[in-house]
Amino acid sequence: MPRSSRNPGDSCDQPENVAHVPREARPRRIIQRGRNICRMTEAPLSNATWITCLACFLRTRAHQVLFNTCRYKLFIHKLIEKAGVLILCAFGFWMFSVHLPSKMDIWQEDSIDSPLQSLRMYQEKVRHHTGEIQDLRGHLNQLITKLQEMEAMSDEQKMTQKIIKMIQGDYIEKPDFALKSIGASIDFEQTSATYNHDKACSYWNWIRLWNYAQPPDVILEPNVTPGNCWAFSGDRGQVTIRLAQKVYLSNLTLQHIPKTISLSGSLDTAPKDFVIYGMEGSPKEEVFLGAFQFQPENIIQTFQLQNQPPRTFGAVKVKISSNWGNPRFTCLYRVRVHGSVTLPREQPNQSPHPKRD
């Protein structure tokens, strides 16, 4: 084929096809011819290559621009979605914060006031119980102190203290109408004579100056001490007491000193058997009220009258018929007469006895 009719592209393709053939198989001539042809076509091929590269570059840049644009659009779309979600959350939070505080305040007030009220009630109870505990503790300390004092005292001290209490205090808790300080007295005409002993008198040159023997009205006083008693001769005697006023009689009390403080160490001078009479009118009318026995081991004994007639008496006679062994004299320390100014509602069983002169 003539050279002018050849296509430059074809002439260029031939060497490319020839290049795939091993170099040892190709003749030198063909190789030389291909080299010459390529040299002739280098200038046109360089221009096409530049244009192709430019087109590829522009295409790549366009692809990148488009890709970036799509990515930016997708990012903006996602950003708008997330911003919308955030706006909705913010709006919901605002609505929640607007309506919740009022309900929270009410709940907090209820939740705070009820525990505070319970706490105040508990504090008041604690204060009340604390005061009671302190009072109980004070009483307990007092009891402990008294017990310690009683344990520290000996038997003699206990007995002495008991005697002092009995002397100073009145454990009968009944009104005494035979008390001298309120107007009671002794009817000496119907009372035995006082026992006169030599040791109870004061002498000067065999002349008796003073008699220290106690009169009968000493039994109407509360001062019960050794020697402060009324004594009569032998073991039989009587004493008549004018009461402070007319009363309905119910009881009579005799009191003697205890053996522990007796100077003789015995109670043989104490009365034993005695009879009580109620006396009223003029001439004196005697009404039997009862017969009793005094036990000296009990220094204070109250006897309920066996006969309690529904009438008042202005005087009482105590007639003693024996003592506890002393043949010379008998001692009376104190006599109390109990009753009431009004008629008692309940009368005990009355045993009538004949009147005695």
Secondary structure, DSSP 8 states (H G I E B T S, - for coil): --GGGS-HHHHHHHHHHHTTS-TTTS-HHHHHHHHHHHHHHHHHHHHHHHHHHHHHHHHHHHHHHHHHHHHHHHHHHHHHHHHHHHHHHHHHHHHHHHHHHHHHHHHHHHHHHHHHHHHHHHHHHHHHHHHHHHHHHHHHHHHHHHHHHHHHS-HHHHHHHHHHHHHHS--S-S--TT-GGGT-EE-GGGS--B---GGGEEEETTEEEEE----GGGGGSS---TT-SEEEETT-EEEEEEEEEEEEEEEEEEE---GGG-SSS--TTSB-EEEEEEEETTTTEEEEEEEEE--TTSSEEEEE-S---SS-EEEEEEEE--BSS-SSEEEE-EEEEEEESS--SS-----------
